[in-house]
Amino acid sequence: MSATSLEARLSEAMRCARTGQFGRAEQLALTVLADAPIDGCVQARAANLLGGIAFEQGRLHEAEERFELVLRQGRLIRDGELVARAANNLASIAHMRGKPQLAASLYQGALGVWRRLGHEAGVAQTCHNLALLAREGGAHERAAELAEEAVAAASRTSDVALQSLVRVGRAEAALALSDFAAAHANVECARRLARASGDWLGVADGRRAEARVALAEGRPGAALRAALAGYHRARRLGATHVATECAELAGQAAAQLRRHPNAERFYRLAHEGYLALGLPRGRSEPVPWLTALQPAGAASAGG
C-alpha cells in the first residue's frame, strides 16, 4: 500500500470524524492501522484518531489505551508533534476523571512542545483546555487570559472549526466573569463558524454553551430550547459527552420552569450518561478538546 494512499485514507477518516461521521471515520482509520508500517508515524496518527473517536463516544478506557500507545510511539520515533498530541489527549482524560494536577502537568508539557514547534493550532487547543481547567479551579482571570491566547493562536490558522471551539471557550470564560455581552457575542460567533465549517459537533457544543449563558441570565425557557437542540444533535452524532452535558442543562432549565417530570427525565438521562462515561457526578462543563481530531500538517495551517 503506497504512502499516498494511506495518507488519503487517513485524511478522509479525519474529515469524517470532524463532521460527526464517526462510524465511517473509525472504519477508515482501522484499515490504515492495519495497512500502515508497524511503528511508523502514519500508524500512530491512525491510533490517535481512533482514540479520539472512542473519547467522543464515551469509551474512555479504550481512548486512554490508544493515546498511551501513541505517546510511546512518538517518543520512540522522536516525533514531537505526536508526543504533544498524545500528552494533550491523555491530559483531557485525566481532566474528565477529576485529576486536575495530572491534567495540568500533561497540558503544560504539550504546550511547551507546541510552542517550540511553532504549531499555532496545538497552542490554541491546549490553551483552550488549560482555560477550562483554570475556570473549574476558580481561577477566572487566568482562565480568561488563556482563552484569549487560544483565540489569538487559532486566528493564525486556517482551521475554522478550531476558531469556533476557542470562541466557545472565550464565551464561557466571559460568563464566569459575569460579562454576559461578551459571552453572547462569542457564542453567536462560534455557532456561525461551526456551521460554516460543517462542524456539526461544534454546532451542538455551541448550543450547550448557549444554554449555559441563558441559565446564568435567568432565561430558563431559552436555555431549555438550546440544551435540547444540542442534545438531539449530539445524540445523532453519537457524541456521548456533549449529549450528556446538554441533558444535565436541560434538567436544570426544566426545574427552574417547574416542569418537574421533564426535569427528572433529563436528570436521569444525564446520570445515565455520566455513569456510562465513568463520571458519576455531573459537570455542566464543556469537554476538553482533543488533538486527535485535528489534521496533521503545517503548523500555520491548523495542525
Disulfide bonds with the S-S distance in Angstrom:
none
